[in-house]
Amino acid sequence: MSAKANKKFASHRKLFLVGKDAPFSFVEAYKSLRTNLEFLSTTSNCKTILITSSVPEEGKSNVAVNLAMTLAASNKRVVLVDCDMRKSTVSRYMHISRSQAGLSNVISSRDISTLAGALVRMKEYNGITVLPVGITPPNPTELLSMPIVEEIFSALQRTFDYVIIDTPPVSVVTDAAVISRISDGVLLIVRPGVTTIQGAQLSKKNLEAVNAHILGVVMNGYNAKKTGRKDGYSYAYSYGYYDNRDTGDK
């Protein structure tokens, strides 16, 4: 891999946070996304939101963290659940020790009372709560299919206003499709230069195959200046919605 490619790879692995030092367009894009999700919450009780992508390097964990922080900034109780048991990024982004008990520990214990001890309050991230991934299991899909998983998320839904779930790419492994059964909706993350049309279509089909409610698509890393806009006002993150009843590959 060339030095240029290494630099590109590293740039996709940085955590860019909403906050006072973030670009205006970056923050406003997340606020717009929050407004749309809050509208869905009032009309369809959409409060447990699964975040996934087609392939690695599309920035789904970045979106999950920033969406959780943006929701918390409006005085909502938010928990971010790291369900990427194969390649956890959330814990590394947020400097949570991999020895910290997490989701996999609670599932393996089959004891819902262990959930409280696995939750981590992150004051420096707008006060969101994180349920880290925990120990890396040899069988993530089987673990996420266990009945106690529904108990865990039911308990979280009773305690928090929003449950944001970061999962592996849906076109790579089936974990996101498995966990979608307990979510109210799915946001699919795409990234210019990384996501292909075929990859996005395959992800959509995989989610629809398990009757997941796809809320829409978040375009991560979109640069309006490079696409010819003259006003200099660009969204670092933009989003699009489509009618979930349309299953055609347009």
C-alpha positions in Angstrom: 0.0 0.0 0.0 1.4 3.4 -1.0 2.0 6.2 1.5 -0.9 8.1 -0.2 -3.2 5.2 0.3 -2.1 4.8 3.9 -2.9 8.5 4.5 -6.4 8.1 3.0 -7.0 5.0 5.1 -6.0 6.9 8.3 -8.2 9.9 7.5 -11.3 7.6 7.4 -10.4 6.3 10.9 -10.3 9.6 12.6 -13.2 10.7 14.9 -14.5 14.2 14.0 -16.8 15.4 16.6 -19.6 17.9 16.6 -18.8 20.8 19.0 -17.9 24.5 19.2 -14.7 24.0 17.1 -16.5 22.0 14.3 -17.3 23.6 11.0 -20.8 25.1 10.9 -22.0 23.0 8.0 -20.8 19.8 9.8 -22.8 20.6 12.9 -25.9 21.8 10.9 -26.0 18.6 8.9 -26.3 16.6 12.2 -28.9 18.9 13.5 -30.9 18.4 10.3 -30.6 14.7 10.7 -31.7 14.9 14.4 -34.7 17.0 13.4 -35.8 14.4 10.9 -35.3 11.6 13.4 -37.2 13.5 16.1 -40.1 13.9 13.7 -40.1 10.1 13.0 -40.0 9.5 16.8 -43.2 11.5 17.3 -45.0 10.0 14.4 -43.8 6.4 14.5 -42.0 6.0 17.8 -38.7 5.5 16.0 -36.2 5.6 18.9 -34.0 2.5 18.5 -31.8 3.3 15.4 -29.4 0.9 13.8 -26.4 2.3 12.0 -24.7 0.2 9.3 -22.9 0.5 6.0 -22.1 -1.6 2.9 -18.4 -2.1 3.5 -15.7 -0.9 5.9 -14.3 2.6 5.7 -17.6 4.4 5.1 -17.5 6.0 8.5 -20.6 4.5 10.1 -19.1 4.6 13.6 -18.3 8.3 13.2 -21.9 8.9 12.3 -23.1 6.8 15.2 -21.0 8.8 17.8 -21.9 12.2 16.4 -25.6 11.4 16.0 -25.7 10.2 19.6 -24.0 13.4 20.8 -26.3 15.6 18.7 -29.4 13.9 20.2 -28.0 14.3 23.7 -27.4 18.0 23.1 -31.2 18.4 22.9 -31.5 17.1 26.5 -32.3 13.5 25.4 -31.1 10.5 27.3 -29.0 8.6 24.7 -27.2 5.2 24.8 -24.7 4.2 22.1 -24.4 0.4 21.8 -21.3 -1.0 20.1 -22.6 -4.2 18.3 -19.5 -4.5 16.1 -18.1 -7.5 17.9 -15.7 -8.3 15.0 -13.9 -4.9 14.7 -15.0 -2.6 17.4 -14.3 1.1 16.6 -16.5 2.9 19.1 -14.5 1.8 22.1 -11.2 2.8 20.4 -12.6 6.2 19.3 -13.8 6.9 22.8 -10.8 5.5 24.7 -12.8 2.8 26.5 -10.6 0.0 27.7 -11.2 -3.3 25.9 -11.1 -4.9 29.3 -14.3 -3.0 30.2 -17.3 -5.4 30.4 -19.8 -4.8 27.6 -22.5 -6.2 25.5 -20.8 -9.6 24.9 -20.3 -10.1 28.6 -23.9 -9.4 29.4 -25.1 -11.8 26.7 -22.7 -14.5 27.7 -23.7 -14.2 31.4 -27.4 -14.6 30.5 -28.0 -12.3 33.4 -29.8 -9.0 32.7 -28.8 -7.7 36.1 -25.2 -7.4 34.8 -26.2 -4.7 32.3 -26.0 -1.7 34.6 -22.3 -2.5 35.4 -21.5 -2.6 31.7 -22.8 0.9 30.9 -20.3 3.8 30.7 -21.3 7.4 31.1 -19.2 9.7 28.9 -19.5 13.3 30.2 -17.0 14.6 27.7 -19.3 13.4 24.8 -22.4 15.4 25.8 -23.2 13.0 28.6 -24.1 10.0 26.4 -24.0 6.5 27.8 -22.0 3.8 26.0 -22.5 0.1 26.1 -19.1 -1.1 24.8 -18.7 -4.3 22.9 -16.9 -6.2 25.7 -14.8 -9.2 25.1 -14.4 -10.4 21.5 -16.4 -13.6 21.1 -15.6 -16.3 18.6 -19.3 -16.4 17.4 -20.7 -12.9 17.2 -23.8 -13.8 15.0 -24.8 -16.7 17.3 -24.3 -14.5 20.3 -26.5 -11.7 18.9 -29.2 -14.2 18.1 -29.7 -15.3 21.8 -33.0 -14.4 23.5 -31.3 -12.3 26.2 -30.4 -9.7 23.5 -34.1 -8.7 23.3 -34.2 -8.4 27.1 -31.1 -6.1 27.0 -32.5 -3.8 24.4 -36.0 -3.7 26.1 -34.2 -2.6 29.3 -32.3 0.1 27.4 -35.5 1.3 25.6 -37.2 1.7 29.0 -34.3 3.8 30.4 -33.2 6.0 27.4 -35.0 8.2 24.9 -32.8 7.0 22.1 -30.8 3.8 21.5 -28.2 4.1 18.8 -26.7 0.8 17.6 -23.4 0.6 15.7 -23.1 -2.6 13.7 -20.7 -4.2 11.2 -21.2 -3.6 7.5 -24.4 -5.4 6.3 -22.8 -6.6 3.1 -19.9 -8.2 4.8 -21.5 -10.2 7.7 -25.0 -10.9 8.8 -24.8 -9.3 12.3 -26.6 -6.1 11.3 -29.4 -8.1 9.7 -29.7 -10.2 12.8 -29.9 -7.3 15.2 -32.3 -5.3 13.0 -35.1 -7.3 14.6 -35.0 -5.2 17.7 -34.5 -1.8 16.0 -37.2 0.7 14.9 -35.3 1.7 11.9 -32.0 1.5 10.0 -29.7 4.3 8.6 -27.4 3.1 5.8 -24.1 5.0 5.6 -22.5 5.6 2.2 -19.4 7.4 1.3 -18.4 8.9 -2.1 -15.4 7.1 -3.5 -15.9 4.1 -1.2 -19.5 2.9 -1.7 -20.5 1.5 -5.1 -24.0 1.6 -6.4 -24.0 -2.2 -6.5 -22.9 -2.3 -2.9 -25.6 0.0 -1.7 -28.2 -1.9 -3.7 -27.0 -5.2 -2.1 -27.1 -3.7 1.4 -30.7 -2.5 0.8 -31.7 -6.0 -0.4 -30.0 -7.7 2.6 -31.9 -5.4 5.0 -35.2 -5.8 3.2 -34.8 -9.6 3.3 -35.2 -9.4 7.1 -38.0 -6.8 7.0 -35.7 -4.1 8.4 -37.3 -0.6 8.3 -34.8 1.5 6.3 -35.2 5.1 7.3 -32.8 6.4 4.7 -29.3 7.0 3.6 -26.6 9.2 5.2 -23.9 10.4 2.8 -20.7 10.7 4.8 -17.8 12.8 3.6 -19.7 14.6 0.9 -17.8 17.7 -0.3 -20.1 20.1 -2.1 -17.2 22.4 -3.2 -15.7 19.6 -5.3 -19.1 19.0 -7.0 -19.3 22.5 -8.4 -21.3 24.5 -5.8 -20.3 28.1 -5.8 -21.6 29.3 -2.5 -19.0 27.6 -0.4 -21.7 26.2 1.9 -21.3 22.4 2.1 -22.5 19.7 4.3 -19.8 17.4 5.6 -22.7 14.9 6.2 -25.8 15.0 4.1 -28.7 12.6 4.1 -31.5 11.3 1.8 -34.7 9.5 2.3 -36.7 7.3 0.0 -40.0 5.5 0.2 -39.4 2.1 1.7 -42.2 0.7 -0.3 -40.2 1.1 -3.5 -38.0 -2.0 -3.7 -36.7 -1.3 -7.2 -33.1 -0.9 -7.9 -33.2 2.6 -9.4 
